[in-house]
Amino acid sequence: MSSPAPDHAGTVAPGGVSIGAVLRELHGDFPDLTQSKIRYLEQEGLISPERRASGYRLFTEADIARLRFILTAQRDRFWPHKVIKDALDRLDRGLDVPGLTGPAPEADAGHPAPAPPPEPATHAPVSDLSAGALRRRRAVRLSPAELRERTGLDAAAYSQLKAFGLLRTDAGGKHHADDVDVAEAAVALSRFGLEARHLRLFRVAADREIGLTQQLLEPLRRRRARGASGPDPAEREAELLAQTLSLHVALVRSGLNQSR
């Protein structure tokens, strides 16, 4: 039986591993897995590993957990690609998958039902700042009702967070994965007596950092749009995000330490 993804924590480097390393990681549970099979699943849109400028694929722990889920669903539950895609889409949007926790269908009447596949994370964790994780987070789409259900945010608090610009919907009226983290943080901070109006300063500070980051990235994007070589804007964005967050945490921590 496949082990759940958390059992493999620490085996994947922060920047990801090669497709060969993925094969070695999964060989015990899926000995027939090949590079061609992984590439085919990528072509089908079931997985989306990060690509370096050289074209090499890099797989994070989340990518491997997703691949394990797909392979287990195929082997143990006999799910076709369409069903797996629908299940992954619901998981990416933070929704339950009907039938995922129920008994798997039996191969025939004489065999016991296999165990259900491990459930991957609903979206890349906020601590994962890789370019691939940022792309996957942007693919998450939740309606306002789904966001509130996912985070436990009540309607009044949701309206206040939207009014102060802490939650924003896209042109289709949907929320991205980052709004899940904002809502969960707001719910947690409300236990300390903080309301949406108290959190406005975070929106103001974030907008200033966004403006600075966009100024740095825009020349790279223009060069890539012209077909010129250079750093991948997505990778540079991930690096800038990691550094700005590190600076922010260091400054706040330093200020708190000095105030003691």
Secondary structure, DSSP 8 states (H G I E B T S, - for coil): ----GGGGTTSS-TT-B-HHHHHHHHTTT-TT--HHHHHHHHHTTS---EE-TTS-EEB-HHHHHHHHHHHHHHHHH---HHHHHHHHHHHHTT---TTSSS----SSTTS----------SS--TT--SHHHHHHHHH--B-HHHHHHHHT--HHHHHHHHHTTSS---TTS-B-HHHHHHHHHHHHHHTTT--GGGGHHHHHHHHHHHHHHHHHHHHHHHHHHTT-----HHHHHHHHHHHHHHHHHHHHHHHHHHT-
